């Protein structure tokens, strides 16, 4: 943080004159500067990226990686050509951290976090500010992380970022919004009952080991959260949200040093309770159900085969080589001798997709989906056989 910023843009000469008029010694000035430097120190993290960005439109983009003194890690992107500024903060806390008696607590906390802060107590101020200046907001809760994000007009980025940062320092969890947000979560749950992707996901979860957190109900609804008090949410937040578990990314058209100063000012005050992230490493696959085939009655007119494999943990750690991407490149190939082309020749399938899916910090699935023809639906065992023939080759 610079002295210019602290004293509302007084020049350095004016600062010096002001201090001398108040008979503050140069020794005190030196002590003040030293204290400020210590209070908001940062560490630059070396960029170990192995791939250079050669896109001409990104030639003027600069990046900087920082670790604040509270442990929060930041990626700063300065791009003079961007037409919007924005930020994304992820904290390594998710539904796997829910207490058994309040399933959906992480999702509930995500909703309640936006109900005002000590600095900006008026409920809705943040969303109104973003909306009034050409922006949008969003957030989501996953098994192992919760993420918050916004985008806004470049000229209003400073104000938006400051409001955003306060949610992770002094949120109020206003009582007036608790009932309303519980209804919002319940409406999300009810809406997704008719969503085929969600229905498939919950079947997948039901096949997991009973003892694994993946097996539990994670979305939350009025049945699992109706006895959850505001104080319990605040207590859970204080226990689980910590600066050392947070990762922040900001992008704006401002110079890199300006952005560094903004981030340091706004996010250094987040408390670091030095909490360890959820370390669940046990495989969720239930060996008794390993070869299960489940038929789901879809809401829409849908004929689809989904095959899911839980990958070994070492695959999750191979972030540069991405073996799941290599496997899917082979299985998803659409050339003459590909799996899809063979299924089409036999009149069994219309399309095929393959991809890796992060289930947890130490868990990844490989998902293969085949869009079946009517013939393929009735000969699904033949389709499965073709898939495993391809895998074996």
N, C-alpha and C positions, 0 to 999 in steps of 0.2 A: 504494500500500500504506500503510495507516495504522500508527502506532506501537502502537495498541491491539492490532492483529492480531499484530504482530511479537513483542510481549512477553506473548503468551498472555492477553489480556484484562485486564492490569493497568490500572487507571484512569490518566487523565492525571496526577492528583495523585501517585499512587504512582510513576509513571514519573519525575516530576520529583524526588520525594524520593529515589528510588533512585539517580538520576544524581548528586544532590548528595552523598549519602552516599559515593559512590565518587569524590568530588572531581573529577567531570567538569565542566568549565566550561560556561557557557551558550554560549560561542563554539563549543565542540565540538558541543553540542546543535544549534546552528544549522547547523553544517557537516553533521551527520548528516542532518538534515531535508532540506537542499539536495541531498545525495547521493541520498537515497531518491527524491526527486521527479524527479531527472534519470534515475535508473536505470529507473524505470517510468513514463516519460512517455507520454501518449497524445494523439492528435489526434482531435477530434470531427469527423466527416464530415457535412456538411449533407445533410439528407434532401431530395432533389429529386423525390420521388414526386409525380405529378400527380393521383393518384386518392385521395380520402379514404375511409377505412374507416368505414362507417355502421352496420355490423351491431351491434345492441344488445348481444349477448353479448360483444363485443370492446371495449365502451366504456371499460373500465378498463385496457386493454392499453397499455403504453408501450413505445416502441422507441428504440434509440440505436445509431448507427453510429460505430465507432471505427477508428482506425489506430494500432496499437501502434508503439513506436519501432523494432522490428525489421522493420516493413513488413507484418505480418500484419493483415488487415482483418477486422472483426468486426461482426455484427449481433446486438444484444442485445434480447431480447423479455421484458419483465416482464408476466406475466399472472396476477393473483391467483386466477383461476378455473380455471387448468389443473390437471388431476389427476396429471400426470406432468411431470417435468423432463427435458431432453435437450440434446444437442449434435450438430452435424454439422460436420465439417471436410473440406474438399475441397482438394486440392493439384493444381496444373496440371501434372501428370505422368501419363502413361498408357502404353498399349502401343505408341504410336508412338515412344516413347523407348527401346524395347527394343533391346539390341545384337543384331546379326545372328546372333551365335553363341549367344545365349541368348534365343530368342523365348519370351515369356511372363514375362520378368524382372519387369515391373511388377506383374503378378498374383501372382507368387511372393513379392515383397517385401510386398505387402498381407497375405498370409497369415502371413509370418514376423514381421511387426511386432508381433504380439500375443504373442510368446513371452517376456514378461517385460521389465522395465526395471531400470536401476540402482537406482532407489528402491524398486521393487516387483519383486524378482528372481524371486519364486516364480511359476513358469509356471501360468497358469490363474487367477491371483488376480483379474485384472480381470473376466473372464467370471463367475467365482464371485460376486464382489461385486455385479455387476449383477443376476445371476439371483436371488440371495438377497434382493434388495430390489425385487422386482416389476418388473424391467426386461428389456430385450432389446438385443442389439447386431447390427450388420450392417456390411458393407463391400462395395464393388464397384470394379472397374477398368474404365474405358472407354478409348477411343482417346486422349483428351487430358486426362482427369482421373482421379484416384482419390479416392474418398470413404469416410469412416469416420463412423459414427453410433452413438448409444445413447440409450435412454430409461430412466428409473429413478424410483422413488418420490421425491417432492419432498424429504422429510427427509434423503435420502442423496445429494443432488445434489452437494454440496461434495466428498465423498470420491470420487464417480464421476468428476467433472470433473478432479480432480487426477490420478487414475490414468490417465485418457484422455490428458491433456496430456503425460505422461511418455513416451508412445510416440513423440512427435515431438521429444524432447530427447535421451534416452539409452536407446534400445532395445538389448537384448542380443543378439537373434537367436540364442537358445540353440541350441547344436548338437544337443541332444536332440530338438528338434522338426523339424529340417530334413527328415529322411527321411519323417516322418509327414505333413508338410504337402505334400511333393511327391506322395505317394500321394493326398492329398485333392484336389489339383489334377487329377491324372490321372483320378480317379473322376468329377470334374465333367465333364471332357472326354468320357469314355466315356458318361456319362449323356446328354449333349447330342447324341450321334450319332443318337439316336432322336427328337430334338425337331425338328419340322418348321420352326419359326421359325429355329432355329440353322442347319439345313441350307440354308434359303433365304439366310440372311445370308452363309454361306461361299461360296455360288455368286455372290452379289453382289460379294463381295470378290475372287473369282477373275476377275471381269470387269473389275476396275480395272487401271490401268496397272501393269506389273510394277515400275516404278521408284518407285511411290508407297507410303508406309508402310501405307495402307489395304489394300493387296493382300496384305500379309504375314499369317502365322498369328499370332494375338494371344493366344489363350487359354493356351497353354503345356500341355505334357504331359510324360510321362516320357521321351519321345524328345528333346525340345528342351531340357529342364532337368536331365537326369540327371547332367550333368558340371558343373553350376553349384555352386560351393563357397560356403560361408557367408561367406568373406572377400570373394568377388566380389559377393555380395548387399550386404554392408555398404559396400563401396566404391561400388557403384551408388547406394545410398541416400544416402550423403554427397554424392555428386556431383549428385544430382537433387532431393532434398527440401530446400527452402529456405523460410524464413518469408515472404519476399516473394511466393511463389507460392501461399500458403495463404489460404483464406477460411473463417471460422468463424461459425457461427450457434448461439446458445444461447437456450433458453427455459426459464423457471422461474417459480414463484409468488413468488420473492423480489423485494424492491424493486430498482429499476434500479441504484441506487448500489452495493448489495451485489454484484450481478452484475458490474458494471464492475470492482469490486475483485478479485473472484474470477478473472475473465478476465485481468486485468493481472498478477496474481500467478502464475497457472499457465502462461500462454502467452508472456510476455515473454522467457523464457529460451530459446525456440526459436531456433536459429542462423539468421542471414540471410547466405547466401553470395551474395546479389544475382544469382541465376541468372535468365537470360531464359527465358521459356516457349517451348515448341516453336512455331516460327513457320511451319510448313508451310502454304503458301497455294496451291500448285499444285493444279489440278483433278485429281481422280483418274480421271475418266471417260476411257476409252481411245476415241479417235475412231474407231478401226477396229472397235470393238464397239458403237458408239453405238446402232445399230438392231437389236441382237441380240435374239432371242427364245430363251429357254432353257426347256425342259420338265424339271420335277423330279418324280421319282416320290415321292409322299408316303408317310409311314409310316401315317398315319391316312387314313380315307376323306374326302378333301378335294378340292374342286374350287374353285380360287381363281386369279384373275388378279391379279398385282402389277405395277404400272407405276411405275418410279422415275425421277425427274428430279433431277439435281444442279443446285441453284440457283446463280445467280451470287453471288459473294462479297458484293456490295452488299446482297443480300437478308438475309444473315446479320447485317449491321451495322444493319439497320433494326429494332431491338428494340422500339421503341414502336409502330410502325405494323404490324409483323408481316404482310407481304404474303402469306406462306405460309398464314396463318390465313384471310385474305380469300379467297384462291384456293380453299382447302378448304371454306370456307363455301358457295361457289358450286357446286363439284363435289359436295359432300356433301349438298346441299339435297335434301329428300325431298318437295317439293311436287308439284303436278300436272304442271308442265312441266319437272321436274327430270330429270337424267340417269338416276337410279335408277328413276324412274317409267316412263321410256321403255323401259329395259331390262326392267322387269317386264311392261310391256304386250306386249313381244315374247317373253316367256317365257325371257329369257336370264340373269336374275340374281335372287337373293333379297335380297341386302344389299350395302351399299357403305360404305366408310370412307375417310377422307382425313386426312392429318396431316403436319406437318413433323417431321423427325428430325435431331437434331444428330449429325453424323458426326465432326466435329472442331471446334476452336475457330473455324476459318474456313470450315467446310464444313457445309452443310445440304442434306438431301434432301427432296423432296416425294414422298410415298408414297401411291399410290391402290391400294386393294385392293377387288376385286369378288368376292363370293361367287356362283359360277356355278351355274346349273341344269345338268342333264345336256345340255339343248339348247344352253345357252350354252357349255358345254365343247366341244361339237362345232362351234360357230360362233363360236369365240373371236375370229376376225378381225373379225367383225361387231361384237362388243363393243368391241374396240379402236377400230374406226372410229367408233362412237358417242361414245367418250371424246374423241377428237380433234375431232370435230364440235363437241362442247360447248366444248372449249378454244378452238377457232377463233372461236366465237361470242362 
